[in-house]
Amino acid sequence: MSGNEDVSILRFSSNDIPEAERVTTLRDFYCRGVVKAELEIREGEPIMASLTAHSLPNAQLLLGTLFGAKLVRTRQLVVDGDDSLAFVFNRSGTIGVTGRGRDLLLGPGEAVLASAEDATTFERFVAGDCFSMRVPRRVLAPIIMDVDDAVMRVIKDRRAEISVLVDYATSLVREHASATPALRELGAGHLHDLLALVLGPNDEARESAGRRGAKAARLRKAKGLIANNCWRQDLSVAAVAQELGVTPRYLQRLFEADGKTFSSFLIDQRLKRAHRMLREPEFADRPVSSIAYDVGFGDLSYFNRRFRRAYGATPSDVRSAAD
């Protein structure tokens, strides 16, 4: 298990811990980074887990899998004053959830909202991955229709909204996009909005949630698509907009509100890729012109001008400095 206090990340991998120490270490992981709970071990099965907990203001993200143990929020533990609500999304496999007199079974693509104020049990019956997001009750209560009615009900019909939420949350963890206090606050706010859209926001919150959270998630997804495909000379705002299911003008406005145009962001990504290639030994024998075309530029003179403007040096200067 490792932690990084600057970005509030905790990780647990059963592969890194002797089997005799896994229960104690995993219990400590949950108490430190998730919620106080007991672990009940399934007889004859070793614990297999790979988990990442990511803390934000008023939001706790957990990604990964736990297999071979039952997680129990006991009646003795619920008196600790924790009133947080946990949105649990089952990516794959099968999870059993028991609480409030209900026994639920979450299949792939299904979710549930659970409360830390209730004695609750989570058990994975079939191996798979899970995503959860825990927030204080006071954050959700004002922005969804009926928070108590939402608890312990299988959510099956909000897959588009869940996909946006999970993609955005996963990108925050993967890209360490919440490394500063300001970014953590911003990211958490967007997550709250997106979760409200999943659970059913009240009329007042619906408009603001869609305006802030959904737009931020779409913009982040668009940037990821561009970064991963910037080498394609045929990459266009229309192609990315089609992938996201929005109009090209809407996508342009998302970028403009963020302080850049679609084209300038695309060029920046191509220049960054070229800069990395020029500094890496494996591309030392490749001509600058070839690198320019490889990253998506169709005009060498234009590439040289933009590269020098971005880095204050020519491509050849950067390559020489790396030798």
Secondary structure, 3 states (H helix, E strand, C coil): CEEECCCCEEEEEHHHCCHHHHHHHHHHHHHHHCCCCEEEECCCCCCEEEEEEEEECCEEEEEEEEECEEEEECCCCHHHCCCCEEEEEECCCEEEEEECCEEEEECCCEEEEEECCCCEEEEEEECCCEEEEEECHHHHCCCECCHHHHECCCECCCHHHHHHHHHHHHHHHHCCCCCCHHHHHHHHHHHHHHHHHHHCECHHHHHHHHHHHHHHHHHHHHHHHHHHHCCCCCCCHHHHHHHHCCCHHHHHHHHHHCCCCHHHHHHHHHHHHHHHHHHCHHHCCCCHHHHHHHCCCCCHHHHHHHHHHHHCCCHHHHHHHHC
